[in-house]
Amino acid sequence: MKILIITTGGTIGQEKDENHVSISTEVDYSMDFFESDLIPKDIDFTFENIYNCDSSNVTPNHWEKIVKCLMQNHDYYDGFIITHGTNTLDYTCAALTFMLEKFNKPVVLTRSSVATCSVTEVMLKQIWQIQFVYFIINIKK
């Protein structure tokens, strides 16, 4: 099973240095982050960063980039997880509901109140998201 994780910035994509936490220009999601006994071993993860901005700055152009990425990858993946900032996540969810009306694969949008550099909360939430996508894909089979 193949899952594409689409990164768009926000808190979940921030990095931490000794002085502060900020949006990273190069998000490095370590595969160690996804190595857990709670995640099925037959999942192949791929990451694609389509933009990296604070979600307060998200516009309909960003939604179009998400949809374009999903459409271009539709035939190659079984499910999709989109990381997003918290500020405009509701608007993005509403827009994608209409823009992806006939999209027949699971898409999960997720956000975090802490950066991936603070793995504990994010890891537990992401594991749940991955299990959810896995469950949906297997029900369809």
SVG drawing of the C-alpha trace seen along z (x, -y; Angstrom):
<svg xmlns="http://www.w3.org/2000/svg" viewBox="-19 -36 40 42">
<polyline fill="none" stroke="black" stroke-width="0.4" points="0.0,0.0 1.3,-3.4 0.4,-6.7 1.5,-10.1 2.1,-12.6 1.7,-16.1 3.3,-18.8 2.1,-22.5 3.8,-24.1 2.2,-25.2 3.2,-24.2 3.6,-20.6 6.3,-21.5 8.2,-23.8 11.8,-23.3 13.4,-24.3 16.8,-25.8 18.3,-26.9 16.5,-30.2 13.1,-29.7 10.7,-27.6 9.9,-28.7 8.5,-27.5 11.2,-25.4 12.3,-25.9 13.4,-22.3 11.1,-20.0 12.9,-16.8 10.4,-14.1 12.4,-11.3 11.1,-7.9 12.0,-7.0 9.0,-9.1 6.8,-6.5 8.5,-3.4 6.0,-2.2 4.5,1.2 1.1,-0.6 1.7,-1.3 1.2,1.6 4.5,2.7 3.1,2.9 2.7,-0.9 5.2,-2.7 5.3,-6.4 6.3,-9.1 6.6,-12.8 5.9,-15.7 6.3,-19.3 4.1,-21.5 4.5,-24.7 5.6,-25.7 3.8,-28.7 2.0,-29.8 -1.6,-28.8 -2.7,-32.4 -1.4,-33.1 -3.3,-30.3 -5.4,-31.4 -7.5,-29.5 -4.3,-29.3 -2.9,-27.0 -6.0,-24.9 -5.6,-24.5 -2.0,-23.3 -3.2,-20.7 -5.9,-19.5 -3.4,-19.4 -1.0,-17.3 -3.8,-14.9 -5.0,-14.6 -1.5,-14.0 -0.8,-11.3 -4.3,-9.7 -3.3,-6.6 0.0,-6.0 -1.2,-6.1 -3.8,-4.3 -4.4,-7.2 -3.2,-10.7 -2.4,-12.7 -2.0,-16.4 -0.3,-18.3 -1.6,-21.9 -1.5,-24.7 -4.3,-25.2 -5.3,-28.8 -7.1,-28.1 -7.5,-24.3 -11.3,-24.6 -11.4,-26.7 -9.2,-24.3 -11.3,-21.3 -14.4,-23.0 -12.9,-24.0 -11.4,-20.6 -14.8,-18.9 -16.2,-20.6 -13.0,-20.5 -12.6,-16.8 -16.3,-15.8 -15.6,-12.8 -12.1,-11.9 -12.4,-8.3 -9.5,-7.8 -9.1,-8.7 -7.7,-12.1 -6.9,-13.1 -6.0,-16.7 -4.0,-16.9 -2.5,-19.7 -0.6,-19.9 -0.3,-22.3 3.4,-21.3 6.2,-20.9 7.5,-17.6 10.6,-18.5 8.3,-17.8 7.5,-14.3 5.3,-12.9 1.9,-14.5 2.4,-14.7 3.6,-11.1 0.5,-9.7 -1.8,-11.8 -0.1,-10.8 -0.2,-7.1 -3.9,-7.5 -4.3,-9.2 -2.2,-6.5 -4.3,-3.8 -7.5,-5.6 -6.3,-5.8 -5.2,-2.2 -8.6,-1.1 -10.5,-3.1 -8.4,-1.6 -8.9,1.9 -12.6,1.5 -12.8,0.5 -11.0,3.7"/>
</svg>
